[in-house]
Amino acid sequence: MMKFVLLLFFLFIFVSMLMNAGRKRGMLSKDADKAVAGLASAMRWFLFGLLALGAAVCGVLIYQGA
């Protein structure tokens, strides 16, 4: 399970870097630029949520073990 989460995390980071590179070089139209910015923001929030969920699970496991 953890391998899948890490793979998903690094895939999101890689795709985000590719989209940002295309956006900064001016390869996208104005509408596509807004869509990429929105998608990058949504991906960022998803990763933060996943990180918070992982921290909560670790906290619960530590509490259960103590």
C-alpha positions as CSV (number, residue, x, y, z in Angstrom):
1,M,0.0,0.0,0.0
2,M,2.8,2.4,0.9
3,K,4.5,1.8,-2.4
4,F,1.4,2.7,-4.2
5,V,1.0,6.0,-2.2
6,L,4.7,6.9,-2.8
7,L,4.4,6.1,-6.5
8,L,1.2,8.3,-6.8
9,F,3.0,11.1,-4.9
10,F,6.0,11.1,-7.2
11,L,3.8,10.8,-10.3
12,F,1.8,13.9,-9.2
13,I,5.0,15.8,-8.6
14,F,6.4,14.8,-12.0
15,V,3.2,15.7,-13.8
16,S,3.0,19.0,-11.9
17,M,6.6,19.9,-12.9
18,L,5.8,19.1,-16.6
19,M,2.7,21.2,-16.6
20,N,4.5,24.1,-14.9
21,A,7.3,24.0,-17.4
22,G,4.9,24.2,-20.3
23,R,3.0,27.0,-18.6
24,K,6.2,29.1,-18.0
25,R,7.4,28.7,-21.5
26,G,4.1,30.0,-22.9
27,M,3.2,26.9,-24.7
28,L,-0.4,26.9,-23.5
29,S,-3.3,29.1,-24.3
30,K,-4.8,31.4,-21.7
31,D,-7.6,28.9,-20.9
32,A,-5.3,26.0,-20.7
33,D,-3.0,28.0,-18.5
34,K,-5.8,28.6,-16.0
35,A,-6.8,25.0,-16.1
36,V,-3.2,23.9,-15.4
37,A,-2.9,26.3,-12.5
38,G,-6.2,25.0,-11.1
39,L,-5.2,21.4,-11.5
40,A,-1.8,22.0,-9.9
41,S,-3.6,23.6,-7.0
42,A,-5.9,20.7,-6.6
43,M,-3.1,18.2,-6.8
44,R,-1.2,20.2,-4.1
45,W,-4.2,20.1,-1.8
46,F,-4.7,16.4,-2.4
47,L,-1.1,15.7,-1.4
48,F,-1.4,17.8,1.7
49,G,-4.5,15.9,2.7
50,L,-2.8,12.6,2.0
51,L,0.1,13.8,4.2
52,A,-2.2,14.8,7.0
53,L,-4.1,11.5,6.7
54,G,-0.8,9.6,7.0
55,A,0.2,11.6,10.0
56,A,-3.1,10.9,11.7
57,V,-2.8,7.2,11.0
58,C,0.8,7.2,12.4
59,G,-0.5,9.1,15.5
60,V,-3.2,6.6,16.1
61,L,-0.8,3.7,15.7
62,I,1.6,5.2,18.1
63,Y,-1.2,5.9,20.6
64,Q,-2.4,2.3,20.3
65,G,1.0,0.9,20.8
66,A,1.8,3.0,23.9
